[in-house]
Amino acid sequence: MANAASGIAVHDDCKLRFLELKAKRTYRFIVFKIEEKQKQVIVEKVGEPNQGYEDFTASLPADECRYAVYDFDFVTEENCQKSRIFFVAWSPDTSRVRSKMIYASSKDRFKRELDGIQVELQATDPTEIGLDVIKSRAS
């Protein structure tokens, strides 16, 4: 079903891949793209479990908006192994205004489709999703 605010639907593959990341840890990250002609969110790229945070940030285009999900593993001060699923709304300043508006108006509905997101980040440049930011928001 299409989003009332933006008319953008969510492809079933998005939910399927997210479930695989969350339940089976099949992927380290997923990058989603809004296909404007088809008016739906699709999976653009998935990261293998052995890929790191640099691979994730490198897969976000410098001048186009994207949604992304990253499964971040970390160790707490109590020495417990934990994981947090981050949702990143990537909207660089250099992207088209129309694109930014479509991504912004579709974000909440898309995020609701992905059940299990623990932390949300809004980013307009790479410093806002630096590894230090992720680490501080994870705990």
N, C-alpha and C positions, 0 to 999 in steps of 0.2 A: 504494500500500500504506500502511496506517495505521501510525502510530508506536506501537510497543509500550508505551512509557512513558505516553503520554497519549491514545492512540486517535485522534490527529489526522492526517489525510492531507494531502498537498500537491497542489493542483490543478495540472494540466499547464500551465495558463496562466502560473503563477508562474515555472516554469522557462523557458518560451518567452520571456516578457518580459525575464527576467534575461539570457538569451542575446542578445537584441536590444540590451540596454543595454551588455553587455560587448563584443560583436563589432562591432555596427554603430553603437553610440552613439546609438541612436534616442531614448533617454530620458536625462534627467539623474538622476532618482531614481524609485524605486518604493516605495510603501507597501503592506505586506501586512497582512491582517487575518485572525484566526481566526474563522471562521463556526461558532459553537458548535453550532447546530442541525444543520448539515450535517457537522460534525466534520472540517473541512478548512481549510487556509490558502488564501485567495484574494487576488487583486490588488484593492486598494481604490482606488488612485490612481497615476497615472504623471505625472511631470513632464517637460515638453518640454525639449529640449536647451538652449534659451535661458533657462530658469528658473534662478534663483540659489539660494544656500544658505538665504536667508531664506524663499523659497517652500517649500523642503523642510521646514524646522523648523516653519513655519506649518501644514503639512499633517499634523503629528502632533497628535492630540487631547490636550487637557490632562489628561483624567481616564480615559483608556483605553489599554490596552497595544497595541503594534503592533510588527511587524518592519519594517525599512526598509533600503533599499540606496541609497547615494549615490555617484555617480561624481564624484570630486573632482579637478579639474585644478589644477595648481600648477607653479611654476617653481622649480627647485633653485638652490642657491647657485652652481652651475656654469652657470647660465642654460639648463638643459635643461627642455623642456616635458614634464611627466609627469602621470600620472593614477593614482589609487588608488581601488579600489572598497571602500567602507566598508559594513559590516553593522552596523546599529544595533538593539539590543534595547531598545525603549522601554517602560519599565514605571514610570509615574509613581506616586508614593506615594499619590495620591488614587484610584487605580484599585481595582477590587474584588479582594479577596484570591484568590478563585477564578480570576479572569482572570489574575492574576499567576502563579499556580501552573501553569495550563495553558500559558501562554506560556513559562515557565521550563522546564517538562518537555518541551516540543516543540522548543525552540530548536536544540539540537545536530543533531537529525535534519534539520530544515528547512534549516539552514545547509549541511549536507552535500549537499543537493540543488542548491544554488547553487554550482557549481564556478567559482572565480575570485575569491572574496572575499579581500581582502588585509589588511584591518584590521577588528577587531571592537570595538565600543563598547557598553557596558552603561550605560544612562542612566535616572535616575529623575526628573531635572528638567532644564530647558533649559540650565543652566550646564554640565552634563556633556557636552553636545554643541555647545558654543559653537564658533564658527569658529576661535578660537585653539587649542582642543583638537584640532580636525580638522587644522589646519596642523601642530601639533607631532607628531601621530601619523603624518602622511603621510610625513614625511621619514625 
